[in-house]
Amino acid sequence: MKNEGNNLWIADDLLNAVEVLRQGGVILYPTDTIWGLGCDATNPEAVEKVYRIKERPSGKSMLVLVSDIKMAEAYTQDTPDLIWTIMEEALDPLTLIFPHARSLAENLPAPDGSIGIRLPKDNFCLELIQQFGKPIVSSSANASSQAPPQVYMDITRELIEVVDYVVQWRQNDLQPGIPSTVVKLGSNGEMEMIRP
């Protein structure tokens, strides 16, 4: 993203994606792991659109991406300080499932009130979330019955045509994406590995 020749179209890409998010739309975008479907994590109608696109049952929680620890704190409750250190210092993509979500769309957390949150190390993702100013849903860019895409070219034409905006950044990147490690946090701060 530091390439000066790309700065103008990257800025336009970010501007367009943020505008669609603000309007309650769904974007298709690259994350620090794999390509994802994203929307405003505080907008229940937008969240429902993602469920419909993925043909995923409502109530089957999706994770959200945040730009920093302060944003993560604003959407969770009663989290030990050690957890924030782990999240911030993780070298590889790490999704933490927090037991108590707050201030998110009511149809986004799991039935038990938990929510998965990741602090991406991808510059484009971070800039997108910072400019939007709120958490963004991140759910793999595929129907629930299909395998997640490893690269942009794996995403079906049907899915591309139903989202409101397709991010241009990294469409030609052929480096396969790898899903994050998932760790569930207990109410007392204990941790359980869900996906290594």
DRENDO-1510 file (C-alpha; in Angstrom, 1 decimal, always signed):
<recs>
REC; n; res; u; v; w
REC; 1; MET; +0.0; +0.0; +0.0 .
REC; 2; LYS; +3.0; +2.3; +0.3 .
REC; 3; ASN; +3.5; +2.4; -3.5 .
REC; 4; GLU; +2.9; +6.1; -4.5 .
REC; 5; GLY; +1.5; +5.1; -7.9 .
REC; 6; ASN; -1.3; +3.2; -6.3 .
REC; 7; ASN; -2.2; +5.7; -3.6 .
REC; 8; LEU; -4.9; +7.5; -5.6 .
REC; 9; TRP; -6.9; +4.4; -6.6 .
REC; 10; ILE; -6.4; +2.9; -3.1 .
REC; 11; ALA; -7.9; +6.1; -1.6 .
REC; 12; ASP; -10.8; +5.9; -4.0 .
REC; 13; ASP; -11.3; +2.2; -3.1 .
REC; 14; LEU; -11.4; +3.0; +0.6 .
REC; 15; LEU; -13.7; +6.0; +0.0 .
REC; 16; ASN; -16.2; +3.9; -2.0 .
REC; 17; ALA; -16.1; +1.0; +0.5 .
REC; 18; VAL; -16.7; +3.2; +3.5 .
REC; 19; GLU; -19.6; +5.0; +1.7 .
REC; 20; VAL; -21.3; +1.6; +1.0 .
REC; 21; LEU; -20.8; +0.6; +4.6 .
REC; 22; ARG; -22.4; +3.8; +5.8 .
REC; 23; GLN; -25.4; +3.2; +3.6 .
REC; 24; GLY; -26.0; -0.2; +5.1 .
REC; 25; GLY; -24.5; -2.1; +2.1 .
REC; 26; VAL; -22.3; -5.2; +1.9 .
REC; 27; ILE; -18.8; -5.1; +0.6 .
REC; 28; LEU; -16.5; -7.9; -0.7 .
REC; 29; TYR; -13.0; -7.2; +0.6 .
REC; 30; PRO; -9.6; -8.7; +1.3 .
REC; 31; THR; -8.8; -9.2; +5.0 .
REC; 32; ASP; -5.6; -10.4; +6.8 .
REC; 33; THR; -6.8; -14.0; +6.2 .
REC; 34; ILE; -9.1; -14.6; +3.3 .
REC; 35; TRP; -11.6; -12.6; +1.2 .
REC; 36; GLY; -14.7; -11.7; +3.2 .
REC; 37; LEU; -18.1; -10.2; +3.1 .
REC; 38; GLY; -18.3; -7.1; +5.2 .
REC; 39; CYS; -20.9; -4.7; +6.6 .
REC; 40; ASP; -21.6; -2.3; +9.5 .
REC; 41; ALA; -21.5; -4.6; +12.5 .
REC; 42; THR; -23.9; -2.3; +14.4 .
REC; 43; ASN; -26.6; -2.3; +11.6 .
REC; 44; PRO; -29.0; -5.3; +11.9 .
REC; 45; GLU; -30.4; -4.9; +8.4 .
REC; 46; ALA; -26.9; -5.0; +6.9 .
REC; 47; VAL; -26.0; -8.0; +9.0 .
REC; 48; GLU; -29.2; -9.8; +7.7 .
REC; 49; LYS; -28.1; -9.1; +4.1 .
REC; 50; VAL; -24.8; -10.9; +4.8 .
REC; 51; TYR; -26.7; -13.9; +6.3 .
REC; 52; ARG; -28.9; -14.0; +3.1 .
REC; 53; ILE; -26.0; -13.8; +0.7 .
REC; 54; LYS; -24.2; -16.6; +2.5 .
REC; 55; GLU; -27.5; -18.6; +2.9 .
REC; 56; ARG; -26.5; -18.9; +6.5 .
REC; 57; PRO; -29.0; -19.3; +9.3 .
REC; 58; SER; -29.5; -16.1; +11.4 .
REC; 59; GLY; -28.1; -16.6; +14.9 .
REC; 60; LYS; -25.0; -18.4; +13.6 .
REC; 61; SER; -22.6; -15.7; +14.7 .
REC; 62; MET; -20.1; -14.0; +12.4 .
REC; 63; LEU; -16.9; -12.3; +13.6 .
REC; 64; VAL; -16.0; -8.6; +13.4 .
REC; 65; LEU; -12.8; -6.8; +12.7 .
REC; 66; VAL; -11.6; -3.8; +14.8 .
REC; 67; SER; -8.9; -1.2; +14.2 .
REC; 68; ASP; -7.5; -1.1; +17.7 .
REC; 69; ILE; -7.9; -2.3; +21.2 .
REC; 70; LYS; -10.0; +0.8; +22.2 .
REC; 71; MET; -12.6; -0.2; +19.6 .
REC; 72; ALA; -12.6; -3.8; +20.8 .
REC; 73; GLU; -13.2; -2.6; +24.4 .
REC; 74; ALA; -16.2; -0.5; +23.3 .
REC; 75; TYR; -18.0; -3.6; +22.0 .
REC; 76; THR; -17.2; -6.1; +24.8 .
REC; 77; GLN; -17.6; -6.3; +28.6 .
REC; 78; ASP; -15.6; -7.5; +31.6 .
REC; 79; THR; -12.5; -8.5; +29.7 .
REC; 80; PRO; -9.2; -9.0; +31.7 .
REC; 81; ASP; -6.3; -6.7; +30.6 .
REC; 82; LEU; -4.2; -9.7; +29.7 .
REC; 83; ILE; -6.5; -10.5; +26.8 .
REC; 84; TRP; -5.9; -7.1; +25.2 .
REC; 85; THR; -2.2; -7.7; +25.4 .
REC; 86; ILE; -2.6; -11.1; +23.7 .
REC; 87; MET; -4.8; -9.6; +20.9 .
REC; 88; GLU; -2.4; -6.7; +20.3 .
REC; 89; GLU; +0.8; -8.8; +20.3 .
REC; 90; ALA; -0.4; -11.8; +18.3 .
REC; 91; LEU; +1.9; -12.3; +15.3 .
REC; 92; ASP; -0.5; -14.5; +13.3 .
REC; 93; PRO; -4.2; -13.8; +12.7 .
REC; 94; LEU; -6.0; -14.5; +15.9 .
REC; 95; THR; -9.8; -14.4; +16.5 .
REC; 96; LEU; -10.8; -14.2; +20.1 .
REC; 97; ILE; -14.4; -15.1; +21.0 .
REC; 98; PHE; -15.5; -12.8; +23.8 .
REC; 99; PRO; -18.2; -14.0; +26.1 .
REC; 100; HIS; -20.2; -10.7; +26.3 .
REC; 101; ALA; -20.8; -8.5; +23.2 .
REC; 102; ARG; -22.4; -5.1; +23.5 .
REC; 103; SER; -23.5; -2.3; +21.2 .
REC; 104; LEU; -23.5; -4.5; +18.1 .
REC; 105; ALA; -26.4; -5.4; +15.9 .
REC; 106; GLU; -28.7; -7.7; +17.9 .
REC; 107; ASN; -28.6; -10.4; +15.2 .
REC; 108; LEU; -24.8; -10.6; +15.1 .
REC; 109; PRO; -23.6; -12.2; +18.4 .
REC; 110; ALA; -24.1; -15.9; +19.0 .
REC; 111; PRO; -27.3; -16.9; +21.0 .
REC; 112; ASP; -25.1; -17.0; +24.2 .
REC; 113; GLY; -24.1; -13.3; +23.7 .
REC; 114; SER; -20.6; -14.1; +22.6 .
REC; 115; ILE; -18.8; -12.5; +19.6 .
REC; 116; GLY; -15.6; -13.2; +17.7 .
REC; 117; ILE; -13.3; -10.2; +17.3 .
REC; 118; ARG; -10.0; -9.9; +15.4 .
REC; 119; LEU; -7.5; -7.0; +15.2 .
REC; 120; PRO; -6.1; -7.5; +11.7 .
REC; 121; LYS; -2.5; -6.8; +10.8 .
REC; 122; ASP; -3.4; -5.8; +7.2 .
REC; 123; ASN; -2.9; -2.1; +6.4 .
REC; 124; PHE; -5.9; -1.9; +4.0 .
REC; 125; CYS; -8.2; -3.5; +6.5 .
REC; 126; LEU; -7.0; -1.3; +9.3 .
REC; 127; GLU; -7.4; +1.9; +7.2 .
REC; 128; LEU; -10.9; +0.8; +6.1 .
REC; 129; ILE; -12.1; +0.2; +9.7 .
REC; 130; GLN; -10.5; +3.4; +10.9 .
REC; 131; GLN; -12.2; +5.5; +8.2 .
REC; 132; PHE; -15.5; +3.8; +8.9 .
REC; 133; GLY; -15.1; +4.3; +12.6 .
REC; 134; LYS; -16.9; +1.1; +13.7 .
REC; 135; PRO; -16.4; -2.7; +13.6 .
REC; 136; ILE; -16.9; -4.4; +10.3 .
REC; 137; VAL; -18.4; -7.9; +9.9 .
REC; 138; SER; -16.0; -10.3; +8.3 .
REC; 139; SER; -17.4; -13.6; +7.0 .
REC; 140; SER; -15.8; -15.7; +4.4 .
REC; 141; ALA; -16.9; -14.8; +0.8 .
REC; 142; ASN; -18.8; -18.0; +0.0 .
REC; 143; ALA; -22.2; -19.5; +0.5 .
REC; 144; SER; -22.3; -21.6; +3.7 .
REC; 145; SER; -22.4; -24.8; +1.6 .
REC; 146; GLN; -19.2; -24.0; -0.2 .
REC; 147; ALA; -15.5; -23.9; +0.7 .
REC; 148; PRO; -14.0; -20.5; +1.7 .
REC; 149; PRO; -12.0; -18.8; -1.1 .
REC; 150; GLN; -8.3; -18.9; -0.8 .
REC; 151; VAL; -7.8; -16.1; -3.5 .
REC; 152; TYR; -10.2; -13.6; -5.1 .
REC; 153; MET; -10.5; -15.8; -8.3 .
REC; 154; ASP; -12.1; -18.6; -6.2 .
REC; 155; ILE; -15.1; -16.4; -5.4 .
REC; 156; THR; -18.2; -17.2; -7.5 .
REC; 157; ARG; -19.6; -14.8; -10.0 .
REC; 158; GLU; -23.0; -15.1; -8.3 .
REC; 159; LEU; -21.7; -13.8; -5.1 .
REC; 160; ILE; -19.7; -11.0; -6.7 .
REC; 161; GLU; -22.9; -9.8; -8.4 .
REC; 162; VAL; -25.0; -9.6; -5.3 .
REC; 163; VAL; -22.7; -7.4; -3.1 .
REC; 164; ASP; -22.9; -3.6; -3.2 .
REC; 165; TYR; -19.2; -3.0; -3.7 .
REC; 166; VAL; -16.2; -5.1; -4.6 .
REC; 167; VAL; -12.8; -3.8; -3.3 .
REC; 168; GLN; -10.2; -3.6; -6.1 .
REC; 169; TRP; -7.2; -3.9; -3.7 .
REC; 170; ARG; -5.4; -7.3; -3.9 .
REC; 171; GLN; -7.7; -8.9; -6.5 .
REC; 172; ASN; -4.6; -10.1; -8.4 .
REC; 173; ASP; -2.9; -11.5; -5.2 .
REC; 174; LEU; -2.4; -15.2; -5.7 .
REC; 175; GLN; -1.0; -15.9; -2.2 .
REC; 176; PRO; -3.6; -18.3; -0.6 .
REC; 177; GLY; -5.3; -16.9; +2.4 .
REC; 178; ILE; -5.2; -18.8; +5.7 .
REC; 179; PRO; -8.0; -18.7; +8.2 .
REC; 180; SER; -7.2; -17.4; +11.7 .
REC; 181; THR; -6.6; -19.2; +14.9 .
REC; 182; VAL; -9.7; -19.1; +17.0 .
REC; 183; VAL; -9.6; -19.0; +20.8 .
REC; 184; LYS; -12.7; -18.8; +23.0 .
REC; 185; LEU; -12.5; -16.8; +26.2 .
REC; 186; GLY; -14.4; -17.9; +29.4 .
REC; 187; SER; -16.1; -15.5; +31.7 .
REC; 188; ASN; -13.2; -15.7; +34.1 .
REC; 189; GLY; -10.5; -15.2; +31.4 .
REC; 190; GLU; -9.8; -18.8; +30.8 .
REC; 191; MET; -9.0; -19.7; +27.1 .
REC; 192; GLU; -10.1; -22.7; +25.0 .
REC; 193; MET; -8.6; -23.4; +21.6 .
REC; 194; ILE; -11.4; -23.8; +19.0 .
REC; 195; ARG; -9.3; -23.8; +15.8 .
REC; 196; PRO; -5.5; -24.0; +15.8 .
</recs>
